[in-house]
Amino acid sequence: MTTRIPRLAGALLVGGLTLGMATPAFAEDTGAESTSDDSARHRPCERAIERRLNDLGNVQVRLDGIDALTDGHEATIDGIIDSTEAGLTQLALDVEEAETPADKLALCLTVAPGYRVYLVVIPQAHLTVAADRVDKALGVGDDIVAAFDAAVEAAIAAGADVDDAVEHRDAAVAHFDAAAATNAGIADSVLAVTPAGYNDGSGAATLDAARADLRSAHEQIGEGMEDGRDAIEALRDALEDLTDD
């Protein structure tokens, strides 16, 4: 349990750094670009929409190269991104076609709260990938534990004292099981968050809980890895003692 698990677990994006990083919401025109040209006065709004569309496209491209992401979760995220892009594209057209400055401003003020690209959609993608990476790491861990158990059986047959190795092995499995239990359902809960849910506070709480659970799962995997290394070392010692005898 010393090779793929560290690499996979280390890829978790938790702690509110990149996962929850928010880009400032669209703000009203401060006058810095004020001009008699109505389109110029709403360029900040157009840029806000364009920036979100570009960032969503970049996220979708990166998702295509992540093997740990399950097909179902990838399809759900793609659907959320596609829907958000369609909404923002239509919003840009509505802003362009609005007849009065007041109408344009009203539409522009829906860019951030209406779509929550930086507080909901992009974090959904990152958190879901993180949760799926935990599951993949734990799957690799299960395979390694099975191989270790076979080695223990062979050592027992050879007359080795494997009690210490088995004790560390059981501790490692307990940590991995705890990580699996903590990680269960994180992706589904995250993907169910909507901009409206974030705006009423429930969605933000769900995303914060997911970050905390991912940190916990990451810690459990780390502790399990330590016990796994101890188990391997103990088994090696038991086999050496057998040889010395």
C-alpha positions as CSV (number, residue, x, y, z in Angstrom):
1,M,0.0,0.0,0.0
2,T,2.8,2.3,-0.8
3,T,2.6,3.1,-4.5
4,R,-0.6,4.2,-6.1
5,I,-2.6,5.1,-3.0
6,P,-0.3,8.0,-2.1
7,R,-0.4,9.3,-5.6
8,L,-4.2,9.0,-5.9
9,A,-5.0,10.3,-2.5
10,G,-2.6,13.2,-2.8
11,A,-4.6,14.4,-5.8
12,L,-7.5,15.3,-3.6
13,L,-8.4,19.0,-3.9
14,V,-9.8,19.8,-0.5
15,G,-9.4,22.5,2.1
16,G,-11.4,25.3,0.3
17,L,-8.4,26.4,-1.7
18,T,-9.1,25.7,-5.4
19,L,-12.4,24.0,-4.7
20,G,-14.2,26.8,-3.1
21,M,-12.3,29.7,-4.7
22,A,-14.7,32.3,-5.9
23,T,-14.3,34.9,-8.6
24,P,-15.9,38.2,-7.6
25,A,-19.4,38.4,-8.8
26,F,-20.4,40.9,-11.5
27,A,-20.5,44.3,-10.0
28,E,-22.4,47.3,-11.2
29,D,-20.7,49.8,-13.4
30,T,-18.5,52.1,-11.3
31,G,-18.2,54.6,-14.1
32,A,-14.6,53.8,-15.1
33,E,-15.9,52.9,-18.5
34,S,-18.8,55.2,-18.5
35,T,-19.7,56.5,-22.0
36,S,-22.8,57.6,-23.9
37,D,-22.5,54.3,-25.9
38,D,-24.9,51.9,-24.2
39,S,-23.0,48.8,-25.3
40,A,-19.8,50.2,-23.7
41,R,-21.5,50.7,-20.4
42,H,-22.4,47.0,-20.3
43,R,-19.1,45.6,-21.3
44,P,-18.3,44.5,-17.7
45,C,-21.5,42.4,-18.0
46,E,-20.5,40.9,-21.3
47,R,-17.0,40.2,-19.9
48,A,-18.4,38.5,-16.8
49,I,-20.5,36.2,-19.0
50,E,-17.6,35.5,-21.4
51,R,-15.2,34.7,-18.6
52,R,-17.6,32.2,-17.1
53,L,-18.2,30.5,-20.5
54,N,-14.4,30.3,-21.0
55,D,-13.8,28.8,-17.6
56,L,-16.6,26.3,-17.9
57,G,-15.1,25.2,-21.3
58,N,-11.7,24.8,-19.7
59,V,-13.1,22.6,-16.9
60,Q,-14.9,20.4,-19.3
61,V,-11.7,19.8,-21.3
62,R,-9.8,18.9,-18.2
63,L,-12.5,16.5,-17.1
64,D,-12.0,14.4,-20.3
65,G,-8.5,13.4,-19.2
66,I,-9.4,12.2,-15.7
67,D,-9.7,8.4,-15.6
68,A,-10.9,8.3,-12.0
69,L,-14.1,10.1,-12.8
70,T,-16.9,7.6,-13.2
71,D,-19.0,7.6,-16.5
72,G,-22.1,8.5,-14.6
73,H,-20.6,11.4,-12.7
74,E,-18.9,12.7,-15.8
75,A,-22.3,12.6,-17.6
76,T,-23.9,14.5,-14.8
77,I,-21.2,17.2,-14.6
78,D,-21.3,17.6,-18.4
79,G,-25.0,18.1,-18.2
80,I,-24.7,20.7,-15.5
81,I,-22.0,22.5,-17.5
82,D,-23.9,22.3,-20.8
83,S,-27.1,23.7,-19.1
84,T,-25.1,26.5,-17.5
85,E,-23.4,27.4,-20.7
86,A,-26.7,27.5,-22.6
87,G,-28.3,29.7,-19.9
88,L,-25.3,32.2,-20.0
89,T,-25.3,32.2,-23.8
90,Q,-29.0,33.1,-23.8
91,L,-28.5,35.7,-21.1
92,A,-25.8,37.4,-23.2
93,L,-28.3,37.6,-26.1
94,D,-31.0,38.9,-23.8
95,V,-28.7,41.6,-22.5
96,E,-27.8,42.6,-26.0
97,E,-31.4,42.8,-27.0
98,A,-32.7,44.6,-23.9
99,E,-34.4,47.9,-24.9
100,T,-33.5,50.0,-21.9
101,P,-30.4,50.5,-19.6
102,A,-32.6,49.4,-16.7
103,D,-33.5,46.2,-18.3
104,K,-29.9,45.5,-19.2
105,L,-28.8,46.1,-15.7
106,A,-31.5,43.9,-14.2
107,L,-30.3,41.1,-16.5
108,C,-26.7,41.7,-15.7
109,L,-27.3,41.4,-12.0
110,T,-28.5,37.8,-12.5
111,V,-25.1,36.6,-13.9
112,A,-23.6,35.6,-10.6
113,P,-26.6,34.5,-8.5
114,G,-28.4,32.9,-11.4
115,Y,-25.6,30.6,-12.4
116,R,-23.0,30.4,-9.5
117,V,-20.3,29.2,-11.9
118,Y,-17.5,29.8,-9.4
119,L,-19.3,28.9,-6.2
120,V,-21.3,25.9,-7.3
121,V,-20.6,24.5,-10.8
122,I,-16.8,24.5,-10.9
123,P,-16.6,23.3,-7.2
124,Q,-19.0,20.5,-8.1
125,A,-16.6,19.3,-10.8
126,H,-13.6,19.4,-8.5
127,L,-15.3,17.8,-5.5
128,T,-16.8,15.0,-7.6
129,V,-13.4,14.2,-9.1
130,A,-11.9,14.2,-5.6
131,A,-14.5,11.8,-4.3
132,D,-14.1,9.5,-7.3
133,R,-10.3,9.5,-6.8
134,V,-10.8,8.4,-3.2
135,D,-12.9,5.5,-4.4
136,K,-10.3,4.6,-7.0
137,A,-7.5,4.7,-4.4
138,L,-9.5,2.5,-2.1
139,G,-10.1,0.0,-4.9
140,V,-6.4,-0.2,-5.4
141,G,-5.9,-0.6,-1.7
142,D,-8.4,-3.5,-1.6
143,D,-6.3,-5.3,-4.3
144,I,-3.1,-4.7,-2.4
145,V,-4.7,-6.0,0.9
146,A,-5.8,-9.1,-1.0
147,A,-2.3,-9.7,-2.2
148,F,-0.9,-9.1,1.3
149,D,-3.4,-11.6,2.7
150,A,-2.1,-14.2,0.3
151,A,1.4,-13.5,1.4
152,V,0.4,-13.9,5.0
153,E,-1.2,-17.2,4.3
154,A,2.0,-18.4,2.6
155,A,4.1,-17.2,5.6
156,I,1.8,-19.0,8.0
157,A,2.2,-22.2,6.0
158,A,5.9,-21.8,6.2
159,G,5.7,-21.5,10.0
160,A,6.2,-17.7,10.4
161,D,4.8,-15.7,13.3
162,V,2.6,-13.1,11.5
163,D,0.6,-11.8,14.4
164,D,2.3,-8.4,14.3
165,A,1.8,-8.1,10.6
166,V,-1.8,-9.1,10.8
167,E,-2.5,-6.5,13.5
168,H,-1.1,-3.7,11.3
169,R,-3.0,-5.0,8.4
170,D,-6.3,-5.0,10.3
171,A,-5.6,-1.4,11.4
172,A,-4.9,-0.4,7.8
173,V,-8.2,-1.9,6.6
174,A,-10.1,-0.2,9.4
175,H,-8.8,3.2,8.2
176,F,-9.6,2.4,4.6
177,D,-13.1,1.3,5.6
178,A,-13.6,4.5,7.5
179,A,-12.5,6.5,4.5
180,A,-14.9,4.6,2.3
181,A,-17.8,5.2,4.7
182,T,-17.0,8.9,4.9
183,N,-16.6,9.3,1.1
184,A,-19.9,7.4,0.4
185,G,-22.5,9.8,-1.1
186,I,-20.2,12.8,-1.3
187,A,-20.4,13.1,-5.1
188,D,-24.1,12.6,-5.3
189,S,-24.8,15.2,-2.6
190,V,-22.5,17.7,-4.3
191,L,-24.0,17.2,-7.8
192,A,-27.5,17.8,-6.4
193,V,-26.6,21.4,-5.4
194,T,-28.2,24.1,-7.5
195,P,-27.5,27.9,-7.7
196,A,-30.9,28.5,-6.0
197,G,-29.9,26.1,-3.2
198,Y,-26.6,27.9,-2.8
199,N,-28.4,31.2,-2.6
200,D,-30.6,30.0,0.2
201,G,-27.7,28.7,2.2
202,S,-28.4,24.9,1.9
203,G,-26.1,24.4,-1.0
204,A,-23.2,26.2,0.6
205,A,-23.6,24.0,3.7
206,T,-23.5,20.8,1.5
207,L,-20.4,21.9,-0.3
208,D,-18.6,22.8,2.9
209,A,-19.6,19.4,4.4
210,A,-18.2,17.7,1.3
211,R,-14.9,19.4,1.7
212,A,-14.7,18.5,5.4
213,D,-15.6,14.8,4.6
214,L,-13.0,14.7,1.9
215,R,-10.3,16.0,4.3
216,S,-11.3,13.3,6.7
217,A,-11.2,10.6,4.1
218,H,-7.8,11.8,3.0
219,E,-6.5,11.6,6.6
220,Q,-7.9,8.1,7.0
221,I,-6.2,6.9,3.8
222,G,-2.9,8.5,5.0
223,E,-3.2,6.6,8.4
224,G,-4.1,3.4,6.6
225,M,-1.0,3.8,4.4
226,E,1.2,4.1,7.5
227,D,-0.3,0.9,9.0
228,G,0.1,-0.8,5.6
229,R,3.8,0.0,5.5
230,D,4.1,-1.3,9.1
231,A,2.3,-4.5,8.1
232,I,4.6,-5.1,5.1
233,E,7.7,-4.4,7.3
234,A,6.4,-6.7,10.0
235,L,5.8,-9.5,7.5
236,R,9.2,-9.0,6.1
237,D,10.7,-9.3,9.6
238,A,8.7,-12.4,10.3
239,L,10.0,-14.1,7.1
240,E,13.6,-13.1,8.0
241,D,13.2,-14.5,11.4
242,L,12.0,-17.7,9.9
243,T,15.1,-17.8,7.6
244,D,17.4,-17.1,10.5
245,D,15.9,-20.0,12.5
